[in-house]
Amino acid sequence: MGTSSQWPGPGGRTGVAGEWSRASGRVSAWRPGTDAEARLDDIAAEHLAVLHRTLRGEPTAFGLYEAACAAGERLTTAVDAWALSRNGDDFAARFTAAVGGEGGTVADGAVRRAAAASARRLLEQHPEAGTPGGNGLSGEVFCLLYRGFFADVVAEFLRTAVAEKVKLVVPLLPALDPEDHIADWIAEHVLSLVPDPCGEAAQGAGAPEKADQVASVVGDPIGSLRLVGQALVPRAAGRALGLLSDGPSGDTDSTPYEGDTAA
């Protein structure tokens, strides 16, 4: 599943490498105590901001944008796993295999973990996913799965950056796992950056008299809504990774990356 991949990030004391080193140092220095959770929130925000600045400076860094785009393309077809699955576990396995890919890089590992995390969360929120013979995903559920996946890719990638440093943090509070807390914070905040296929479909329908058309599109992710999600993949990956404006650090002068996005 790629969970043991080691962090390949830059090391050093100056420039972007220095920013990564300082962020990692804050994880190593963290200890449970007063305001421990708030300090983890700050560490999470710093890691996300550094990742966004790194990718704005070098969009091909880590191969993360390309991996996220390729997985996003696969996601728009992997929703068929819902209708084909025998139960919840089968759906999660099918979805993870279809979206996760087979690459061996840290970015590929993050994609696989993100696919697994997205499937688990979907089953928790919508257990009917494990019911065989259903009519497939509703549009609303598809859009939640789509947006959550891109947020999870960023969170799982940065979890790798944090994991090696967390090993040095002792003792741990059982109720506050630094690695999980940081990843959860990142996923929650990146989620707000990812465009919503359902919202895009509604905007595309335009006038109020087209409400029935919107309802039809949102109710059929296997058709039109899935195509909307597919078209949004470069923008969804770009926003989640800070390549487009409105990143977490408030920078708005970045531009889209026009690299290859083929799966």
C-alpha positions as CSV (number, residue, x, y, z in Angstrom):
1,M,0.0,0.0,0.0
2,G,3.0,2.3,0.0
3,T,2.6,3.2,3.7
4,S,6.3,2.6,4.5
5,S,7.7,5.0,1.9
6,Q,10.2,7.4,3.3
7,W,9.9,11.1,3.0
8,P,12.1,12.4,0.1
9,G,11.8,16.0,0.9
10,P,14.6,18.5,0.8
11,G,17.0,19.0,3.6
12,G,19.0,22.0,4.5
13,R,19.0,25.3,6.3
14,T,18.3,27.9,3.6
15,G,15.5,28.5,1.1
16,V,12.7,26.0,0.7
17,A,14.8,23.3,2.2
18,G,15.2,25.4,5.3
19,E,11.5,25.8,5.6
20,W,10.9,22.1,5.5
21,S,13.7,21.5,8.1
22,R,12.2,24.1,10.4
23,A,8.7,22.6,10.1
24,S,10.1,19.1,10.8
25,G,12.0,20.5,13.8
26,R,8.8,21.8,15.3
27,V,7.3,18.3,15.1
28,S,10.4,16.8,16.8
29,A,10.2,19.4,19.6
30,W,6.5,19.0,20.2
31,R,5.5,17.5,23.6
32,P,2.1,17.0,25.2
33,G,1.2,19.7,27.6
34,T,-0.5,23.1,27.7
35,D,-2.0,24.1,24.4
36,A,-0.7,20.9,22.8
37,E,-3.5,20.7,20.3
38,A,-3.2,24.3,19.3
39,R,0.5,23.9,18.7
40,L,-0.2,20.9,16.5
41,D,-2.7,23.0,14.5
42,D,0.1,25.6,13.9
43,I,2.5,22.8,12.9
44,A,-0.1,21.4,10.4
45,A,-0.7,24.9,9.0
46,E,3.0,25.4,8.5
47,H,3.5,22.1,6.7
48,L,0.6,22.9,4.4
49,A,1.9,26.4,3.6
50,V,5.4,25.1,3.0
51,L,4.1,22.4,0.6
52,H,2.1,25.0,-1.3
53,R,5.1,27.3,-1.6
54,T,7.3,24.5,-2.7
55,L,4.9,23.5,-5.5
56,R,4.4,27.0,-6.6
57,G,8.1,27.3,-7.0
58,E,8.5,23.9,-8.7
59,P,5.1,22.4,-9.8
60,T,6.7,19.1,-10.6
61,A,8.2,18.6,-7.1
62,F,7.7,15.1,-5.7
63,G,5.6,14.2,-8.7
64,L,2.6,15.0,-6.6
65,Y,0.5,17.0,-9.0
66,E,0.9,14.4,-11.7
67,A,0.0,11.6,-9.3
68,A,-3.1,13.5,-8.0
69,C,-4.3,14.3,-11.5
70,A,-3.9,10.7,-12.7
71,A,-5.7,9.4,-9.6
72,G,-8.5,12.0,-10.0
73,E,-9.0,10.7,-13.5
74,R,-9.2,7.1,-12.2
75,L,-11.7,8.2,-9.5
76,T,-14.2,9.4,-12.0
77,T,-14.5,5.9,-13.4
78,A,-13.9,4.0,-10.2
79,V,-17.4,4.9,-8.8
80,D,-18.6,1.9,-10.7
81,A,-17.1,-0.1,-7.8
82,W,-20.1,1.0,-5.8
83,A,-22.6,-0.8,-8.0
84,L,-20.4,-3.9,-8.4
85,S,-19.4,-4.4,-4.8
86,R,-20.8,-7.2,-2.7
87,N,-20.4,-5.4,0.6
88,G,-18.6,-2.5,2.3
89,D,-15.3,-4.2,2.5
90,D,-15.5,-5.3,-1.1
91,F,-16.3,-1.7,-2.2
92,A,-13.4,-0.3,-0.2
93,A,-11.0,-2.8,-1.7
94,R,-12.3,-2.3,-5.3
95,F,-12.2,1.5,-4.9
96,T,-8.7,1.6,-3.4
97,A,-7.3,-0.7,-6.1
98,A,-8.9,1.3,-8.9
99,V,-8.0,4.7,-7.7
100,G,-4.7,4.0,-5.9
101,G,-2.6,2.9,-8.9
102,E,0.6,0.9,-8.7
103,G,3.4,3.4,-8.6
104,G,6.2,3.2,-6.0
105,T,6.9,6.8,-5.1
106,V,5.9,8.6,-1.9
107,A,3.3,10.5,-3.9
108,D,1.9,7.2,-5.2
109,G,1.8,5.9,-1.7
110,A,-0.1,9.0,-0.5
111,V,-2.6,8.5,-3.3
112,R,-3.3,4.9,-2.3
113,R,-3.7,5.8,1.4
114,A,-6.0,8.7,0.3
115,A,-8.1,6.3,-1.7
116,A,-8.4,3.9,1.3
117,A,-9.2,6.7,3.7
118,S,-11.9,8.2,1.4
119,A,-13.5,4.8,1.0
120,R,-13.6,4.2,4.7
121,R,-15.0,7.6,5.4
122,L,-17.7,7.2,2.8
123,L,-18.7,3.8,4.3
124,E,-18.9,5.4,7.7
125,Q,-21.1,8.2,6.5
126,H,-23.1,6.2,3.9
127,P,-23.1,2.5,4.9
128,E,-25.5,1.7,2.0
129,A,-22.3,1.7,-0.1
130,G,-22.0,-1.9,1.0
131,T,-25.4,-2.9,-0.1
132,P,-25.3,-5.0,-3.3
133,G,-27.7,-4.3,-6.1
134,G,-28.1,-0.6,-5.4
135,N,-28.5,2.1,-8.0
136,G,-25.0,3.5,-7.6
137,L,-23.8,6.7,-5.9
138,S,-26.1,9.6,-5.6
139,G,-24.7,12.9,-7.0
140,E,-24.2,14.4,-3.5
141,V,-22.3,11.4,-2.3
142,F,-20.1,11.4,-5.4
143,C,-19.2,15.0,-4.9
144,L,-18.3,14.4,-1.2
145,L,-16.1,11.5,-2.2
146,Y,-14.5,13.5,-5.0
147,R,-13.6,16.5,-2.8
148,G,-12.6,14.4,0.1
149,F,-10.2,12.4,-2.0
150,F,-8.1,15.4,-3.1
151,A,-8.0,16.7,0.4
152,D,-6.8,13.3,1.6
153,V,-4.0,13.1,-1.0
154,V,-2.4,16.3,0.5
155,A,-3.0,15.1,4.1
156,E,-1.5,11.7,3.5
157,F,1.5,13.1,1.6
158,L,2.3,15.4,4.5
159,R,1.6,12.6,7.0
160,T,4.7,11.0,5.5
161,A,6.7,14.1,6.2
162,V,5.5,14.2,9.7
163,A,5.7,10.4,10.5
164,E,9.4,10.1,10.9
165,K,9.6,13.0,13.3
166,V,6.6,11.8,15.4
167,K,8.7,8.8,16.3
168,L,10.9,11.1,18.3
169,V,8.0,12.6,20.3
170,V,7.6,10.9,23.7
171,P,5.6,10.3,25.7
172,L,2.4,10.6,23.6
173,L,-1.0,11.4,24.9
174,P,-3.3,8.4,24.0
175,A,-6.1,10.8,23.0
176,L,-3.9,13.1,20.9
177,D,-1.8,11.4,18.3
178,P,0.3,14.1,16.6
179,E,0.5,12.4,13.2
180,D,-3.2,11.8,13.0
181,H,-4.1,15.2,14.3
182,I,-1.9,17.0,11.8
183,A,-3.2,15.0,8.9
184,D,-6.9,15.5,10.0
185,W,-6.3,19.2,10.3
186,I,-4.7,19.4,6.8
187,A,-7.5,17.4,5.2
188,E,-10.2,19.5,6.8
189,H,-8.6,22.8,5.6
190,V,-7.7,21.6,2.1
191,L,-11.3,20.4,1.6
192,S,-12.4,24.0,1.4
193,L,-10.1,24.6,-1.5
194,V,-11.3,21.8,-3.8
195,P,-14.1,22.7,-6.3
196,D,-17.4,20.9,-6.0
197,P,-18.6,19.0,-9.1
198,C,-22.2,19.4,-8.0
199,G,-21.8,23.2,-7.6
200,E,-20.1,23.4,-11.0
201,A,-23.0,21.4,-12.6
202,A,-25.5,23.7,-11.0
203,Q,-23.7,26.8,-12.3
204,G,-23.5,25.3,-15.8
205,A,-27.2,24.7,-15.8
206,G,-27.7,28.5,-15.3
207,A,-31.3,29.8,-15.1
208,P,-33.7,28.6,-12.4
209,E,-36.0,27.1,-15.0
210,K,-33.2,24.5,-15.5
211,A,-33.6,23.2,-12.0
212,D,-34.9,19.8,-13.2
213,Q,-31.8,19.5,-15.4
214,V,-29.5,20.2,-12.4
215,A,-31.4,17.5,-10.4
216,S,-30.9,15.1,-13.2
217,V,-27.2,15.7,-13.5
218,V,-26.5,15.6,-9.8
219,G,-28.5,12.4,-9.6
220,D,-26.5,10.6,-12.3
221,P,-22.8,10.6,-11.5
222,I,-22.3,7.7,-13.9
223,G,-23.2,10.1,-16.7
224,S,-23.0,13.9,-16.8
225,L,-21.8,14.6,-13.2
226,R,-18.9,12.2,-13.6
227,L,-17.8,14.1,-16.8
228,V,-18.0,17.4,-14.8
229,G,-15.7,15.9,-12.2
230,Q,-13.3,14.6,-14.8
231,A,-13.1,18.1,-16.4
232,L,-12.4,19.6,-12.9
233,V,-9.5,17.3,-12.1
234,P,-6.6,19.7,-13.0
235,R,-8.3,22.5,-11.1
236,A,-9.1,20.3,-8.1
237,A,-5.5,19.0,-7.9
238,G,-4.1,22.5,-8.5
239,R,-6.2,24.1,-5.8
240,A,-5.5,21.4,-3.3
241,L,-1.8,21.6,-3.9
242,G,-1.6,25.4,-3.9
243,L,-0.9,25.8,-7.6
244,L,-3.9,28.0,-7.9
245,S,-4.9,31.0,-5.9
246,D,-6.3,31.2,-2.4
247,G,-3.8,28.9,-0.7
248,P,-3.7,28.6,3.1
249,S,-1.0,31.2,3.5
250,G,-3.1,33.9,1.8
251,D,-1.0,34.1,-1.4
252,T,-3.2,34.7,-4.5
253,D,-0.6,35.3,-7.2
254,S,0.1,31.8,-8.2
255,T,-0.9,30.4,-11.6
256,P,-2.1,27.1,-12.8
257,Y,0.4,24.4,-13.8
258,E,-0.1,23.2,-17.3
259,G,1.8,19.9,-17.0
260,D,0.7,16.6,-18.3
261,T,-2.2,15.0,-16.5
262,A,-2.6,11.7,-18.3
263,A,-3.2,8.7,-16.1
